[in-house]
Amino acid sequence: MTSTPVELPKTVLLSPRLRLLILTQLAFNIGFFAVLPFLAEHLGQAVGMAGWLVGFVLGLRTFSQQGLFVVGGALADRYGIRPVVLAGCVLRIAGFAWLGYAERTAAVIGAVLLVGFAAALFSPAVESEVARQAVVHEEAGGQRTRVLALFTVAGQAGAFVGPLLGALLLAVDFRTVCLAGAGIFVLVLAGHAWMLPQRIPGRQRVRLKGGLGALARNRRFLGLCCAYGAYLLAYNQLYLALPEEVERATGSQSALAWLFALSSLLVVTAQLPVTRWAGSRLSLRRSMVAGLLLIGAGFAVVAVSRPAALTGTAGLLPSAGFVVLLTFGQMLVAPVARAWVPDLAEEGRLGLYTGALSSVSGLFVLIGSSVTGSLLDSGLPPAVPWLVLAAVPVAAVGMLPRR
């Protein structure tokens, strides 16, 4: 894909397969985000984990998901997306049910790993097929980035509904939240077993061996992976640094669901206009640069205000500013990064490359979340962790491919 700005069409006619895949992302995220926003508090309060261990478990969940995407992507290239998606749904059901009953650290870690690996199976399979279908759509006169923006909107719509559902069910207990999430994936499993075709025309199956070497030598692709990893580490702070800041400012985490809802609502309503604007004015690289700088600015807003130790409604304003800036940065970064991958991938290895994009970013999150958890518990001046986090996406600008 050329990085020359292009004018986006105002409408996109989706194929039936693209509609199915986009609805898949909506359902996945409703089930997932009904549970995840409330996991950190459950681990710290109900299970009694230390702050560094909560950060490590959250990072481990992301790494077992994002870090193993490369496995799921390679399996999708070899066996097709249907068996990989169905297997991932089964594991996600089991993982959520286990997490609802886990009371010891070892059990929690086992359940979290299962939850993460489930997504490592179905997400790269779905995402790589969306990217491939987006290229087909572009060849027919559509626009690739806009299709991926629609995929993002569906995911964020699920992320909007999920926390609200979880907050409602949390009035019962965390176990009920987990079982409800598992129930949603039971419905997803049944729907895909019925609707997803055994073989998808145009998707060639390749051997598992032979793809990693070429990938490891692809410097442009690895640069994109590193920049995307910095973005994902920043995004992960919605589940680690933000809950602590909301707790400090208000004495509870009741406002957290509304901040998640704000983020999701912004994406649902603004993603397509932002994508249209960026596509007509910015190259792929400049779009990602702008997004990463906005994300850095979001952390800086909290860092600047943190020494004042504001509380109540005033104390929530910096957190809201962080969420808004992070979300607009996400709108510029996420669709463009995915749109870039098909042009950098080896023929027949789109699943592998789509998975590798997330695997490298998962490694960033595993290391970075543990460091962030330690920083938040370190007793350093309260602005320091947020300043460190602000520097990460800014530094990532230098990792982006130059062309």
Residue, then its C-alpha position, 0 to 999 in steps of 0.5 A: m500500500t502506498s503511503t500517499p494520502v487518498e480520499l476515502p469513499k463515504t460508503v463501503l459495501l461489505s461482503p457477507r463474509l466481512r459482515l460476519l467477521i465484523l459481527t464476530q469482533l463485536a460479540f468477542n469484545i462484549g464477552f471479554f470486556a464484561v470481565l477484564p475491567f474488573l479483574a485488577e480490583h478482584l485480584g487485589q481485593a478478593v484474592g489479595m495480590a500485591g500490586w506488582l503481582v497484579g501487574f504481572v498477572l495482567g501482563l501475563r494475560t496480555f502476553s499469553q494472548q498477544g504474545l502467542f498470536v503468532v501461533g494462532g496466526a500460523l495455525a490459521d495459515r495451515y488449517g484455515i480459520r474455522p477450526v482455529v476460531l472454534a477451538g479458541c471459543v472453547l478455551r475462552i469458555a473454559g478459562f472464564a469459568w475457571l477464573g470465576y472459581a479461582e481463589r489461589t494465585a496458581a489457579v488464577i494464573g492458570a485461568v488467565l493463561l487459558v483466557g489469553f491463549a483462547a484469544a491467541l487462537f481466534s483473534p489472529a484468524v479473524e483479523s488476518e481474514v478481515a485484512r485479506q478481505a479488505v485487500v479484495h475490497e480495495e481491489a474492487g474499488g473500496q478502501r482498505t483502511r476504512v474496512l479495518a476502521l469498521f472492524t475497530v468500531a465493531g470491537q469498540a461497540g463491544a467494549f462499550v457494552g461489555p463493561l456496562l454489562g459487567a458493572l451490572l452483574l458485579a452487583v452479584d459477584f465477580r463469579t457471575v461476571c465471569l460466567a456471563g462472559a463464558g455464556i456469551f462465548v457459548l453463543v459465539l461458538a454455536g453461531h460460528a459452528w453454524m455459519l463459518p464455512q469449512r473452506i474460504p475461497g482464495r485463502q491458500r494453506v501453507r506449511l507451518k515451517g519456513g515463515l519465521g526466518a523471513l519474518a525475522r529479517n523483515r526490518r520494516f515489519l519489525g519496526l511496525c511491530c515495535a511501534y504498535g507494541a508501545y501503543l498496546l502497552a499504553y492502552n493496557q494502562l486502562y486496566l492498570a494505572l487508570p483504575e488506581e488513579v480513579e480509586r485515588a481520586t474518588g475512593s472507589q472504582s465506580a467511575l471506571a465503567w463510565l470512562f471505559a464507556l466514554s472511550s468506546l463511545l468515542v470510537v463508535t462515533a468518531q472512528l470513521p470520520v477520523t479515518r476519513w480525515a487522516g486518509s485524505r491528509l496524512s500518510l500511513r506513517r504520519s497518521m501513526v506518528a500523530g496517534l502516538l504523540l496524542i497518547g503520550a500527551g494523555f499520560a502527560v495530562v495526568a502527570v502534570s495534574r497529579p502533584a495537586a492531588l485533586t479529588g472528587t469530580a475535579g480529580l476525575l478530569p485528568s483521567a477523562g482527559f487521558v482517556v480521550l487523548l488515548t482514544f483518539g490516538q488509538m483511532l489513528v494508530a490501530p487501523v493503519a497498523r493493521a492496514w500496513v501488514p498485508d503489504l509487508a507480509e510474505e505471500g500466504r503468511l498473512g496469518l503469521y504476520t498478523g499474529a506476529l504484530s500482536s506477539v511483539s506487542g505482547l512482549f512489550v506489555l509483559i515487561g512494561s506492565s510489571v515495571t509499571g506495577s512496580l512504579l505505581d507501588s514504588g513510593l516515587p513522586p506520583a507524577v513519575p510513573w505517568l511521565v515514564l509512560a508518556a515517554v514510551p509512545v513518544a520514543a516509539v515514533g522513531m521505530l516506525p518504518r520510514r517508507 
